[in-house]
Amino acid sequence: MLLSYIQAFLDGNKRTARITSNAILIANGYCPLSFRSVDSVDYKKAMLIFYEQNNLYAFKQIFIDQFDFAVREYF
């Protein structure tokens, strides 16, 4: 799903994409992610690398780190 990339809405594209991602995680028995402990510059760089170079590595690492964080903090 590329909601953030296609800019489907005037505002809230990234928030909508994160909420949708969390809904999918929860529906499949996984904990939601908050991305609250991610440095905003690192997050933006990871998104740019994904969208401009089609390279998922940086964002995948952020996702894994946030999943670990969520499990430790919330469950």
PDB file of N, H, CA, C and O in Angstrom:
ATOM      1  N   MET A   1       0.840  -1.164   0.000  1.00  0.00           N
ATOM      2  CA  MET A   1       0.000   0.000   0.000  1.00  0.00           C
ATOM      3  C   MET A   1       0.893   1.238   0.000  1.00  0.00           C
ATOM      4  O   MET A   1       1.815   1.349   0.808  1.00  0.00           O
ATOM      5  N   LEU A   2       0.622   2.134  -0.880  1.00  0.00           N
ATOM      6  H   LEU A   2      -0.127   2.044  -1.537  1.00  0.00           H
ATOM      7  CA  LEU A   2       1.458   3.329  -1.018  1.00  0.00           C
ATOM      8  C   LEU A   2       0.648   4.605  -0.779  1.00  0.00           C
ATOM      9  O   LEU A   2       0.755   5.558  -1.551  1.00  0.00           O
ATOM     10  N   LEU A   3      -0.151   4.631   0.275  1.00  0.00           N
ATOM     11  H   LEU A   3      -0.237   3.857   0.903  1.00  0.00           H
ATOM     12  CA  LEU A   3      -0.985   5.809   0.549  1.00  0.00           C
ATOM     13  C   LEU A   3      -0.172   7.083   0.684  1.00  0.00           C
ATOM     14  O   LEU A   3      -0.554   8.124   0.151  1.00  0.00           O
ATOM     15  N   SER A   4       0.944   7.009   1.390  1.00  0.00           N
ATOM     16  H   SER A   4       1.255   6.163   1.823  1.00  0.00           H
ATOM     17  CA  SER A   4       1.769   8.209   1.568  1.00  0.00           C
ATOM     18  C   SER A   4       2.330   8.686   0.237  1.00  0.00           C
ATOM     19  O   SER A   4       2.428   9.889  -0.006  1.00  0.00           O
ATOM     20  N   TYR A   5       2.691   7.759  -0.611  1.00  0.00           N
ATOM     21  H   TYR A   5       2.611   6.781  -0.414  1.00  0.00           H
ATOM     22  CA  TYR A   5       3.321   8.097  -1.881  1.00  0.00           C
ATOM     23  C   TYR A   5       2.339   8.710  -2.883  1.00  0.00           C
ATOM     24  O   TYR A   5       2.661   9.690  -3.554  1.00  0.00           O
ATOM     25  N   ILE A   6       1.148   8.130  -2.977  1.00  0.00           N
ATOM     26  H   ILE A   6       0.887   7.334  -2.431  1.00  0.00           H
ATOM     27  CA  ILE A   6       0.208   8.616  -3.988  1.00  0.00           C
ATOM     28  C   ILE A   6      -0.504   9.893  -3.576  1.00  0.00           C
ATOM     29  O   ILE A   6      -1.177  10.520  -4.395  1.00  0.00           O
ATOM     30  N   GLN A   7      -0.361  10.291  -2.295  1.00  0.00           N
ATOM     31  H   GLN A   7       0.185   9.782  -1.630  1.00  0.00           H
ATOM     32  CA  GLN A   7      -0.977  11.532  -1.803  1.00  0.00           C
ATOM     33  C   GLN A   7      -2.473  11.573  -2.142  1.00  0.00           C
ATOM     34  O   GLN A   7      -2.951  12.481  -2.821  1.00  0.00           O
ATOM     35  N   ALA A   8      -3.185  10.574  -1.653  1.00  0.00           N
ATOM     36  H   ALA A   8      -2.797   9.836  -1.101  1.00  0.00           H
ATOM     37  CA  ALA A   8      -4.614  10.449  -1.941  1.00  0.00           C
ATOM     38  C   ALA A   8      -5.453  11.554  -1.302  1.00  0.00           C
ATOM     39  O   ALA A   8      -6.554  11.850  -1.766  1.00  0.00           O
ATOM     40  N   PHE A   9      -4.930  12.162  -0.236  1.00  0.00           N
ATOM     41  H   PHE A   9      -4.035  11.921   0.141  1.00  0.00           H
ATOM     42  CA  PHE A   9      -5.672  13.184   0.490  1.00  0.00           C
ATOM     43  C   PHE A   9      -4.883  14.490   0.518  1.00  0.00           C
ATOM     44  O   PHE A   9      -3.668  14.488   0.321  1.00  0.00           O
ATOM     45  N   LEU A  10      -5.572  15.603   0.762  1.00  0.00           N
ATOM     46  H   LEU A  10      -6.559  15.604   0.922  1.00  0.00           H
ATOM     47  CA  LEU A  10      -4.884  16.897   0.872  1.00  0.00           C
ATOM     48  C   LEU A  10      -3.965  16.920   2.084  1.00  0.00           C
ATOM     49  O   LEU A  10      -2.907  17.550   2.048  1.00  0.00           O
ATOM     50  N   ASP A  11      -4.356  16.243   3.151  1.00  0.00           N
ATOM     51  H   ASP A  11      -5.215  15.731   3.180  1.00  0.00           H
ATOM     52  CA  ASP A  11      -3.573  16.207   4.377  1.00  0.00           C
ATOM     53  C   ASP A  11      -3.783  14.855   5.051  1.00  0.00           C
ATOM     54  O   ASP A  11      -4.828  14.227   4.882  1.00  0.00           O
ATOM     55  N   GLY A  12      -2.806  14.420   5.800  1.00  0.00           N
ATOM     56  H   GLY A  12      -1.957  14.930   5.937  1.00  0.00           H
ATOM     57  CA  GLY A  12      -2.961  13.212   6.592  1.00  0.00           C
ATOM     58  C   GLY A  12      -2.602  11.921   5.896  1.00  0.00           C
ATOM     59  O   GLY A  12      -2.987  10.852   6.370  1.00  0.00           O
ATOM     60  N   ASN A  13      -1.886  11.973   4.799  1.00  0.00           N
ATOM     61  H   ASN A  13      -1.573  12.842   4.415  1.00  0.00           H
ATOM     62  CA  ASN A  13      -1.548  10.758   4.058  1.00  0.00           C
ATOM     63  C   ASN A  13      -0.689   9.793   4.876  1.00  0.00           C
ATOM     64  O   ASN A  13      -0.967   8.594   4.917  1.00  0.00           O
ATOM     65  N   LYS A  14       0.348  10.310   5.524  1.00  0.00           N
ATOM     66  H   LYS A  14       0.574  11.284   5.491  1.00  0.00           H
ATOM     67  CA  LYS A  14       1.215   9.431   6.323  1.00  0.00           C
ATOM     68  C   LYS A  14       0.479   8.896   7.542  1.00  0.00           C
ATOM     69  O   LYS A  14       0.626   7.726   7.894  1.00  0.00           O
ATOM     70  N   ARG A  15      -0.310   9.746   8.187  1.00  0.00           N
ATOM     71  H   ARG A  15      -0.429  10.697   7.902  1.00  0.00           H
ATOM     72  CA  ARG A  15      -1.086   9.290   9.342  1.00  0.00           C
ATOM     73  C   ARG A  15      -2.085   8.210   8.924  1.00  0.00           C
ATOM     74  O   ARG A  15      -2.242   7.203   9.615  1.00  0.00           O
ATOM     75  N   THR A  16      -2.754   8.422   7.799  1.00  0.00           N
ATOM     76  H   THR A  16      -2.627   9.240   7.239  1.00  0.00           H
ATOM     77  CA  THR A  16      -3.707   7.428   7.302  1.00  0.00           C
ATOM     78  C   THR A  16      -3.007   6.119   6.991  1.00  0.00           C
ATOM     79  O   THR A  16      -3.529   5.050   7.305  1.00  0.00           O
ATOM     80  N   ALA A  17      -1.838   6.184   6.380  1.00  0.00           N
ATOM     81  H   ALA A  17      -1.413   7.053   6.125  1.00  0.00           H
ATOM     82  CA  ALA A  17      -1.085   4.972   6.057  1.00  0.00           C
ATOM     83  C   ALA A  17      -0.674   4.233   7.329  1.00  0.00           C
ATOM     84  O   ALA A  17      -0.751   3.006   7.384  1.00  0.00           O
ATOM     85  N   ARG A  18      -0.236   4.974   8.358  1.00  0.00           N
ATOM     86  H   ARG A  18      -0.173   5.971   8.314  1.00  0.00           H
ATOM     87  CA  ARG A  18       0.162   4.329   9.615  1.00  0.00           C
ATOM     88  C   ARG A  18      -1.036   3.703  10.319  1.00  0.00           C
ATOM     89  O   ARG A  18      -0.933   2.601  10.856  1.00  0.00           O
ATOM     90  N   ILE A  19      -2.172   4.400  10.319  1.00  0.00           N
ATOM     91  H   ILE A  19      -2.255   5.296   9.882  1.00  0.00           H
ATOM     92  CA  ILE A  19      -3.378   3.840  10.939  1.00  0.00           C
ATOM     93  C   ILE A  19      -3.805   2.570  10.205  1.00  0.00           C
ATOM     94  O   ILE A  19      -4.161   1.575  10.838  1.00  0.00           O
ATOM     95  N   THR A  20      -3.772   2.602   8.889  1.00  0.00           N
ATOM     96  H   THR A  20      -3.484   3.410   8.376  1.00  0.00           H
ATOM     97  CA  THR A  20      -4.133   1.431   8.090  1.00  0.00           C
ATOM     98  C   THR A  20      -3.178   0.275   8.367  1.00  0.00           C
ATOM     99  O   THR A  20      -3.604  -0.871   8.503  1.00  0.00           O
ATOM    100  N   SER A  21      -1.895   0.579   8.449  1.00  0.00           N
ATOM    101  H   SER A  21      -1.549   1.511   8.339  1.00  0.00           H
ATOM    102  CA  SER A  21      -0.903  -0.458   8.762  1.00  0.00           C
ATOM    103  C   SER A  21      -1.186  -1.079  10.119  1.00  0.00           C
ATOM    104  O   SER A  21      -1.126  -2.298  10.277  1.00  0.00           O
ATOM    105  N   ASN A  22      -1.495  -0.234  11.102  1.00  0.00           N
ATOM    106  H   ASN A  22      -1.543   0.756  10.974  1.00  0.00           H
ATOM    107  CA  ASN A  22      -1.807  -0.756  12.440  1.00  0.00           C
ATOM    108  C   ASN A  22      -3.065  -1.600  12.433  1.00  0.00           C
ATOM    109  O   ASN A  22      -3.130  -2.611  13.131  1.00  0.00           O
ATOM    110  N   ALA A  23      -4.059  -1.210  11.664  1.00  0.00           N
ATOM    111  H   ALA A  23      -4.006  -0.388  11.097  1.00  0.00           H
ATOM    112  CA  ALA A  23      -5.290  -2.008  11.566  1.00  0.00           C
ATOM    113  C   ALA A  23      -4.976  -3.397  11.009  1.00  0.00           C
ATOM    114  O   ALA A  23      -5.515  -4.397  11.483  1.00  0.00           O
ATOM    115  N   ILE A  24      -4.109  -3.453  10.009  1.00  0.00           N
ATOM    116  H   ILE A  24      -3.671  -2.640   9.624  1.00  0.00           H
ATOM    117  CA  ILE A  24      -3.718  -4.747   9.426  1.00  0.00           C
ATOM    118  C   ILE A  24      -2.952  -5.574  10.450  1.00  0.00           C
ATOM    119  O   ILE A  24      -3.199  -6.772  10.587  1.00  0.00           O
ATOM    120  N   LEU A  25      -2.021  -4.944  11.174  1.00  0.00           N
ATOM    121  H   LEU A  25      -1.821  -3.970  11.063  1.00  0.00           H
ATOM    122  CA  LEU A  25      -1.263  -5.664  12.203  1.00  0.00           C
ATOM    123  C   LEU A  25      -2.200  -6.225  13.277  1.00  0.00           C
ATOM    124  O   LEU A  25      -2.113  -7.400  13.631  1.00  0.00           O
ATOM    125  N   ILE A  26      -3.092  -5.380  13.788  1.00  0.00           N
ATOM    126  H   ILE A  26      -3.163  -4.425  13.501  1.00  0.00           H
ATOM    127  CA  ILE A  26      -4.012  -5.806  14.846  1.00  0.00           C
ATOM    128  C   ILE A  26      -4.930  -6.926  14.351  1.00  0.00           C
ATOM    129  O   ILE A  26      -5.171  -7.893  15.074  1.00  0.00           O
ATOM    130  N   ALA A  27      -5.435  -6.802  13.139  1.00  0.00           N
ATOM    131  H   ALA A  27      -5.239  -6.017  12.552  1.00  0.00           H
ATOM    132  CA  ALA A  27      -6.331  -7.817  12.577  1.00  0.00           C
ATOM    133  C   ALA A  27      -5.652  -9.176  12.451  1.00  0.00           C
ATOM    134  O   ALA A  27      -6.313 -10.215  12.424  1.00  0.00           O
ATOM    135  N   ASN A  28      -4.319  -9.153  12.375  1.00  0.00           N
ATOM    136  H   ASN A  28      -3.782  -8.309  12.397  1.00  0.00           H
ATOM    137  CA  ASN A  28      -3.572 -10.407  12.241  1.00  0.00           C
ATOM    138  C   ASN A  28      -2.887 -10.819  13.535  1.00  0.00           C
ATOM    139  O   ASN A  28      -1.985 -11.657  13.526  1.00  0.00           O
ATOM    140  N   GLY A  29      -3.311 -10.233  14.643  1.00  0.00           N
ATOM    141  H   GLY A  29      -4.043  -9.552  14.651  1.00  0.00           H
ATOM    142  CA  GLY A  29      -2.816 -10.650  15.947  1.00  0.00           C
ATOM    143  C   GLY A  29      -1.486 -10.053  16.372  1.00  0.00           C
ATOM    144  O   GLY A  29      -0.860 -10.550  17.308  1.00  0.00           O
ATOM    145  N   TYR A  30      -1.042  -8.997  15.701  1.00  0.00           N
ATOM    146  H   TYR A  30      -1.551  -8.594  14.941  1.00  0.00           H
ATOM    147  CA  TYR A  30       0.215  -8.346  16.054  1.00  0.00           C
ATOM    148  C   TYR A  30      -0.069  -7.035  16.776  1.00  0.00           C
ATOM    149  O   TYR A  30      -1.171  -6.493  16.688  1.00  0.00           O
ATOM    150  N   CYS A  31       0.932  -6.533  17.491  1.00  0.00           N
ATOM    151  H   CYS A  31       1.826  -6.973  17.563  1.00  0.00           H
ATOM    152  CA  CYS A  31       0.735  -5.272  18.205  1.00  0.00           C
ATOM    153  C   CYS A  31       0.906  -4.096  17.236  1.00  0.00           C
ATOM    154  O   CYS A  31       1.650  -4.191  16.260  1.00  0.00           O
ATOM    155  N   PRO A  32       0.205  -2.979  17.519  1.00  0.00           N
ATOM    156  CA  PRO A  32       0.339  -1.787  16.671  1.00  0.00           C
ATOM    157  C   PRO A  32       1.676  -1.094  16.904  1.00  0.00           C
ATOM    158  O   PRO A  32       2.330  -1.309  17.925  1.00  0.00           O
ATOM    159  N   LEU A  33       2.072  -0.267  15.955  1.00  0.00           N
ATOM    160  H   LEU A  33       1.541  -0.092  15.125  1.00  0.00           H
ATOM    161  CA  LEU A  33       3.321   0.487  16.056  1.00  0.00           C
ATOM    162  C   LEU A  33       3.012   1.960  16.218  1.00  0.00           C
ATOM    163  O   LEU A  33       2.042   2.464  15.653  1.00  0.00           O
ATOM    164  N   SER A  34       3.842   2.657  16.995  1.00  0.00           N
ATOM    165  H   SER A  34       4.630   2.248  17.454  1.00  0.00           H
ATOM    166  CA  SER A  34       3.590   4.076  17.207  1.00  0.00           C
ATOM    167  C   SER A  34       4.627   4.974  16.536  1.00  0.00           C
ATOM    168  O   SER A  34       4.337   6.141  16.273  1.00  0.00           O
ATOM    169  N   PHE A  35       5.807   4.473  16.256  1.00  0.00           N
ATOM    170  H   PHE A  35       6.042   3.524  16.470  1.00  0.00           H
ATOM    171  CA  PHE A  35       6.905   5.242  15.668  1.00  0.00           C
ATOM    172  C   PHE A  35       7.290   6.434  16.542  1.00  0.00           C
ATOM    173  O   PHE A  35       7.884   7.391  16.046  1.00  0.00           O
ATOM    174  N   ARG A  36       6.962   6.392  17.831  1.00  0.00           N
ATOM    175  H   ARG A  36       6.479   5.614  18.234  1.00  0.00           H
ATOM    176  CA  ARG A  36       7.235   7.529  18.704  1.00  0.00           C
ATOM    177  C   ARG A  36       8.692   7.644  19.115  1.00  0.00           C
ATOM    178  O   ARG A  36       9.135   8.719  19.522  1.00  0.00           O
ATOM    179  N   SER A  37       9.443   6.559  19.015  1.00  0.00           N
ATOM    180  H   SER A  37       9.084   5.687  18.684  1.00  0.00           H
ATOM    181  CA  SER A  37      10.850   6.634  19.410  1.00  0.00           C
ATOM    182  C   SER A  37      11.790   6.760  18.210  1.00  0.00           C
ATOM    183  O   SER A  37      13.002   6.589  18.349  1.00  0.00           O
ATOM    184  N   VAL A  38      11.240   7.055  17.046  1.00  0.00           N
ATOM    185  H   VAL A  38      10.256   7.194  16.933  1.00  0.00           H
ATOM    186  CA  VAL A  38      12.045   7.205  15.830  1.00  0.00           C
ATOM    187  C   VAL A  38      12.441   8.668  15.661  1.00  0.00           C
ATOM    188  O   VAL A  38      11.617   9.570  15.816  1.00  0.00           O
ATOM    189  N   ASP A  39      13.685   8.884  15.348  1.00  0.00           N
ATOM    190  H   ASP A  39      14.354   8.151  15.222  1.00  0.00           H
ATOM    191  CA  ASP A  39      14.144  10.229  15.016  1.00  0.00           C
ATOM    192  C   ASP A  39      13.447  10.664  13.720  1.00  0.00           C
ATOM    193  O   ASP A  39      13.444   9.926  12.734  1.00  0.00           O
ATOM    194  N   SER A  40      12.859  11.860  13.730  1.00  0.00           N
ATOM    195  H   SER A  40      12.861  12.459  14.530  1.00  0.00           H
ATOM    196  CA  SER A  40      12.084  12.299  12.570  1.00  0.00           C
ATOM    197  C   SER A  40      12.934  12.406  11.305  1.00  0.00           C
ATOM    198  O   SER A  40      12.439  12.148  10.208  1.00  0.00           O
ATOM    199  N   VAL A  41      14.192  12.777  11.442  1.00  0.00           N
ATOM    200  H   VAL A  41      14.594  12.986  12.333  1.00  0.00           H
ATOM    201  CA  VAL A  41      15.079  12.874  10.272  1.00  0.00           C
ATOM    202  C   VAL A  41      15.333  11.479   9.698  1.00  0.00           C
ATOM    203  O   VAL A  41      15.302  11.294   8.482  1.00  0.00           O
ATOM    204  N   ASP A  42      15.584  10.502  10.568  1.00  0.00           N
ATOM    205  H   ASP A  42      15.609  10.652  11.556  1.00  0.00           H
ATOM    206  CA  ASP A  42      15.803   9.126  10.104  1.00  0.00           C
ATOM    207  C   ASP A  42      14.561   8.582   9.402  1.00  0.00           C
ATOM    208  O   ASP A  42      14.667   7.904   8.380  1.00  0.00           O
ATOM    209  N   TYR A  43      13.384   8.883   9.955  1.00  0.00           N
ATOM    210  H   TYR A  43      13.298   9.434  10.785  1.00  0.00           H
ATOM    211  CA  TYR A  43      12.129   8.427   9.357  1.00  0.00           C
ATOM    212  C   TYR A  43      11.949   9.028   7.961  1.00  0.00           C
ATOM    213  O   TYR A  43      11.619   8.319   7.010  1.00  0.00           O
ATOM    214  N   LYS A  44      12.166  10.323   7.850  1.00  0.00           N
ATOM    215  H   LYS A  44      12.435  10.899   8.623  1.00  0.00           H
ATOM    216  CA  LYS A  44      12.014  10.996   6.553  1.00  0.00           C
ATOM    217  C   LYS A  44      13.027  10.490   5.532  1.00  0.00           C
ATOM    218  O   LYS A  44      12.692  10.307   4.362  1.00  0.00           O
ATOM    219  N   LYS A  45      14.261  10.264   5.970  1.00  0.00           N
ATOM    220  H   LYS A  45      14.533  10.412   6.920  1.00  0.00           H
ATOM    221  CA  LYS A  45      15.282   9.718   5.064  1.00  0.00           C
ATOM    222  C   LYS A  45      14.884   8.335   4.573  1.00  0.00           C
ATOM    223  O   LYS A  45      15.015   8.028   3.388  1.00  0.00           O
ATOM    224  N   ALA A  46      14.399   7.503   5.485  1.00  0.00           N
ATOM    225  H   ALA A  46      14.293   7.753   6.448  1.00  0.00           H
ATOM    226  CA  ALA A  46      13.994   6.146   5.112  1.00  0.00           C
ATOM    227  C   ALA A  46      12.855   6.181   4.102  1.00  0.00           C
ATOM    228  O   ALA A  46      12.845   5.402   3.149  1.00  0.00           O
ATOM    229  N   MET A  47      11.897   7.080   4.305  1.00  0.00           N
ATOM    230  H   MET A  47      11.905   7.713   5.079  1.00  0.00           H
ATOM    231  CA  MET A  47      10.780   7.200   3.365  1.00  0.00           C
ATOM    232  C   MET A  47      11.266   7.678   1.999  1.00  0.00           C
ATOM    233  O   MET A  47      10.837   7.157   0.969  1.00  0.00           O
ATOM    234  N   LEU A  48      12.154   8.662   1.986  1.00  0.00           N
ATOM    235  H   LEU A  48      12.502   9.086   2.822  1.00  0.00           H
ATOM    236  CA  LEU A  48      12.681   9.158   0.712  1.00  0.00           C
ATOM    237  C   LEU A  48      13.459   8.080  -0.040  1.00  0.00           C
ATOM    238  O   LEU A  48      13.313   7.927  -1.253  1.00  0.00           O
ATOM    239  N   ILE A  49      14.279   7.344   0.685  1.00  0.00           N
ATOM    240  H   ILE A  49      14.399   7.468   1.671  1.00  0.00           H
ATOM    241  CA  ILE A  49      15.051   6.265   0.054  1.00  0.00           C
ATOM    242  C   ILE A  49      14.099   5.241  -0.559  1.00  0.00           C
ATOM    243  O   ILE A  49      14.326   4.752  -1.666  1.00  0.00           O
ATOM    244  N   PHE A  50      13.028   4.921   0.175  1.00  0.00           N
ATOM    245  H   PHE A  50      12.844   5.318   1.075  1.00  0.00           H
ATOM    246  CA  PHE A  50      12.066   3.959  -0.354  1.00  0.00           C
ATOM    247  C   PHE A  50      11.393   4.489  -1.614  1.00  0.00           C
ATOM    248  O   PHE A  50      11.344   3.798  -2.631  1.00  0.00           O
ATOM    249  N   TYR A  51      10.877   5.709  -1.549  1.00  0.00           N
ATOM    250  H   TYR A  51      10.917   6.271  -0.723  1.00  0.00           H
ATOM    251  CA  TYR A  51      10.131   6.250  -2.675  1.00  0.00           C
ATOM    252  C   TYR A  51      10.995   6.613  -3.873  1.00  0.00           C
ATOM    253  O   TYR A  51      10.561   6.465  -5.015  1.00  0.00           O
ATOM    254  N   GLU A  52      12.202   7.083  -3.631  1.00  0.00           N
ATOM    255  H   GLU A  52      12.555   7.203  -2.703  1.00  0.00           H
ATOM    256  CA  GLU A  52      13.062   7.529  -4.732  1.00  0.00           C
ATOM    257  C   GLU A  52      13.924   6.412  -5.314  1.00  0.00           C
ATOM    258  O   GLU A  52      14.228   6.423  -6.507  1.00  0.00           O
ATOM    259  N   GLN A  53      14.322   5.443  -4.476  1.00  0.00           N
ATOM    260  H   GLN A  53      14.075   5.435  -3.507  1.00  0.00           H
ATOM    261  CA  GLN A  53      15.235   4.396  -4.937  1.00  0.00           C
ATOM    262  C   GLN A  53      14.609   3.004  -4.891  1.00  0.00           C
ATOM    263  O   GLN A  53      15.239   2.014  -5.264  1.00  0.00           O
ATOM    264  N   ASN A  54      13.352   2.943  -4.427  1.00  0.00           N
ATOM    265  H   ASN A  54      12.840   3.747  -4.124  1.00  0.00           H
ATOM    266  CA  ASN A  54      12.664   1.660  -4.274  1.00  0.00           C
ATOM    267  C   ASN A  54      13.473   0.699  -3.396  1.00  0.00           C
ATOM    268  O   ASN A  54      13.491  -0.510  -3.626  1.00  0.00           O
ATOM    269  N   ASN A  55      14.139   1.266  -2.386  1.00  0.00           N
ATOM    270  H   ASN A  55      14.124   2.248  -2.199  1.00  0.00           H
ATOM    271  CA  ASN A  55      14.969   0.488  -1.476  1.00  0.00           C
ATOM    272  C   ASN A  55      14.281   0.474  -0.116  1.00  0.00           C
ATOM    273  O   ASN A  55      14.145   1.518   0.523  1.00  0.00           O
ATOM    274  N   LEU A  56      13.857  -0.681   0.320  1.00  0.00           N
ATOM    275  H   LEU A  56      13.968  -1.529  -0.199  1.00  0.00           H
ATOM    276  CA  LEU A  56      13.080  -0.827   1.539  1.00  0.00           C
ATOM    277  C   LEU A  56      13.935  -1.014   2.786  1.00  0.00           C
ATOM    278  O   LEU A  56      13.397  -0.985   3.893  1.00  0.00           O
ATOM    279  N   TYR A  57      15.228  -1.203   2.653  1.00  0.00           N
ATOM    280  H   TYR A  57      15.665  -1.226   1.754  1.00  0.00           H
ATOM    281  CA  TYR A  57      16.073  -1.584   3.783  1.00  0.00           C
ATOM    282  C   TYR A  57      15.971  -0.627   4.974  1.00  0.00           C
ATOM    283  O   TYR A  57      15.743  -1.080   6.096  1.00  0.00           O
ATOM    284  N   ALA A  58      16.134   0.672   4.765  1.00  0.00           N
ATOM    285  H   ALA A  58      16.320   1.040   3.854  1.00  0.00           H
ATOM    286  CA  ALA A  58      16.144   1.640   5.879  1.00  0.00           C
ATOM    287  C   ALA A  58      14.792   1.661   6.592  1.00  0.00           C
ATOM    288  O   ALA A  58      14.741   1.675   7.822  1.00  0.00           O
ATOM    289  N   PHE A  59      13.705   1.663   5.830  1.00  0.00           N
ATOM    290  H   PHE A  59      13.747   1.651   4.831  1.00  0.00           H
ATOM    291  CA  PHE A  59      12.392   1.687   6.470  1.00  0.00           C
ATOM    292  C   PHE A  59      12.089   0.356   7.145  1.00  0.00           C
ATOM    293  O   PHE A  59      11.448   0.322   8.195  1.00  0.00           O
ATOM    294  N   LYS A  60      12.544  -0.730   6.551  1.00  0.00           N
ATOM    295  H   LYS A  60      13.065  -0.702   5.698  1.00  0.00           H
ATOM    296  CA  LYS A  60      12.346  -2.044   7.155  1.00  0.00           C
ATOM    297  C   LYS A  60      13.030  -2.098   8.521  1.00  0.00           C
ATOM    298  O   LYS A  60      12.477  -2.655   9.468  1.00  0.00           O
ATOM    299  N   GLN A  61      14.223  -1.524   8.625  1.00  0.00           N
ATOM    300  H   GLN A  61      14.672  -1.071   7.855  1.00  0.00           H
ATOM    301  CA  GLN A  61      14.935  -1.507   9.897  1.00  0.00           C
ATOM    302  C   GLN A  61      14.175  -0.673  10.933  1.00  0.00           C
ATOM    303  O   GLN A  61      14.084  -1.065  12.096  1.00  0.00           O
ATOM    304  N   ILE A  62      13.634   0.468  10.519  1.00  0.00           N
ATOM    305  H   ILE A  62      13.708   0.787   9.574  1.00  0.00           H
ATOM    306  CA  ILE A  62      12.832   1.288  11.429  1.00  0.00           C
ATOM    307  C   ILE A  62      11.599   0.507  11.884  1.00  0.00           C
ATOM    308  O   ILE A  62      11.257   0.524  13.066  1.00  0.00           O
ATOM    309  N   PHE A  63      10.942  -0.164  10.966  1.00  0.00           N
ATOM    310  H   PHE A  63      11.221  -0.178  10.006  1.00  0.00           H
ATOM    311  CA  PHE A  63       9.755  -0.955  11.291  1.00  0.00           C
ATOM    312  C   PHE A  63      10.094  -2.034  12.309  1.00  0.00           C
ATOM    313  O   PHE A  63       9.376  -2.200  13.295  1.00  0.00           O
ATOM    314  N   ILE A  64      11.172  -2.764  12.083  1.00  0.00           N
ATOM    315  H   ILE A  64      11.755  -2.629  11.282  1.00  0.00           H
ATOM    316  CA  ILE A  64      11.584  -3.832  13.002  1.00  0.00           C
ATOM    317  C   ILE A  64      11.918  -3.255  14.374  1.00  0.00           C
ATOM    318  O   ILE A  64      11.498  -3.798  15.396  1.00  0.00           O
ATOM    319  N   ASP A  65      12.666  -2.164  14.399  1.00  0.00           N
ATOM    320  H   ASP A  65      13.007  -1.723  13.569  1.00  0.00           H
ATOM    321  CA  ASP A  65      13.017  -1.528  15.673  1.00  0.00           C
ATOM    322  C   ASP A  65      11.765  -1.067  16.421  1.00  0.00           C
ATOM    323  O   ASP A  65      11.679  -1.225  17.639  1.00  0.00           O
ATOM    324  N   GLN A  66      10.805  -0.504  15.706  1.00  0.00           N
ATOM    325  H   GLN A  66      10.875  -0.376  14.716  1.00  0.00           H
ATOM    326  CA  GLN A  66       9.576  -0.033  16.350  1.00  0.00           C
ATOM    327  C   GLN A  66       8.702  -1.190  16.809  1.00  0.00           C
ATOM    328  O   GLN A  66       8.022  -1.086  17.830  1.00  0.00           O
ATOM    329  N   PHE A  67       8.714  -2.281  16.073  1.00  0.00           N
ATOM    330  H   PHE A  67       9.267  -2.365  15.244  1.00  0.00           H
ATOM    331  CA  PHE A  67       7.975  -3.454  16.509  1.00  0.00           C
ATOM    332  C   PHE A  67       8.570  -3.973  17.813  1.00  0.00           C
ATOM    333  O   PHE A  67       7.834  -4.271  18.754  1.00  0.00           O
ATOM    334  N   ASP A  68       9.887  -4.083  17.876  1.00  0.00           N
ATOM    335  H   ASP A  68      10.484  -3.841  17.112  1.00  0.00           H
ATOM    336  CA  ASP A  68      10.562  -4.491  19.119  1.00  0.00           C
ATOM    337  C   ASP A  68      10.226  -3.539  20.263  1.00  0.00           C
ATOM    338  O   ASP A  68       9.939  -3.982  21.375  1.00  0.00           O
ATOM    339  N   PHE A  69      10.262  -2.223  19.993  1.00  0.00           N
ATOM    340  H   PHE A  69      10.496  -1.864  19.089  1.00  0.00           H
ATOM    341  CA  PHE A  69       9.925  -1.225  20.995  1.00  0.00           C
ATOM    342  C   PHE A  69       8.491  -1.406  21.500  1.00  0.00           C
ATOM    343  O   PHE A  69       8.247  -1.373  22.706  1.00  0.00           O
ATOM    344  N   ALA A  70       7.548  -1.595  20.580  1.00  0.00           N
ATOM    345  H   ALA A  70       7.746  -1.621  19.600  1.00  0.00           H
ATOM    346  CA  ALA A  70       6.143  -1.754  20.950  1.00  0.00           C
ATOM    347  C   ALA A  70       5.935  -2.989  21.822  1.00  0.00           C
ATOM    348  O   ALA A  70       5.195  -2.940  22.803  1.00  0.00           O
ATOM    349  N   VAL A  71       6.580  -4.085  21.470  1.00  0.00           N
ATOM    350  H   VAL A  71       7.182  -4.125  20.672  1.00  0.00           H
ATOM    351  CA  VAL A  71       6.450  -5.315  22.254  1.00  0.00           C
ATOM    352  C   VAL A  71       7.000  -5.092  23.663  1.00  0.00           C
ATOM    353  O   VAL A  71       6.377  -5.508  24.640  1.00  0.00           O
ATOM    354  N   ARG A  72       8.155  -4.443  23.777  1.00  0.00           N
ATOM    355  H   ARG A  72       8.660  -4.105  22.983  1.00  0.00           H
ATOM    356  CA  ARG A  72       8.750  -4.196  25.098  1.00  0.00           C
ATOM    357  C   ARG A  72       7.913  -3.231  25.929  1.00  0.00           C
ATOM    358  O   ARG A  72       7.742  -3.442  27.130  1.00  0.00           O
ATOM    359  N   GLU A  73       7.394  -2.181  25.313  1.00  0.00           N
ATOM    360  H   GLU A  73       7.533  -2.010  24.338  1.00  0.00           H
ATOM    361  CA  GLU A  73       6.697  -1.137  26.052  1.00  0.00           C
ATOM    362  C   GLU A  73       5.235  -1.460  26.356  1.00  0.00           C
ATOM    363  O   GLU A  73       4.732  -1.087  27.415  1.00  0.00           O
ATOM    364  N   TYR A  74       4.557  -2.138  25.454  1.00  0.00           N
ATOM    365  H   TYR A  74       4.967  -2.441  24.594  1.00  0.00           H
ATOM    366  CA  TYR A  74       3.119  -2.281  25.582  1.00  0.00           C
ATOM    367  C   TYR A  74       2.629  -3.688  25.892  1.00  0.00           C
ATOM    368  O   TYR A  74       1.478  -3.861  26.291  1.00  0.00           O
ATOM    369  N   PHE A  75       3.481  -4.701  25.718  1.00  0.00           N
ATOM    370  H   PHE A  75       4.417  -4.560  25.394  1.00  0.00           H
ATOM    371  CA  PHE A  75       2.988  -6.072  25.907  1.00  0.00           C
ATOM    372  C   PHE A  75       3.870  -6.880  26.807  1.00  0.00           C
ATOM    373  O   PHE A  75       3.587  -8.050  27.061  1.00  0.00           O
TER     374      PHE A  75
END
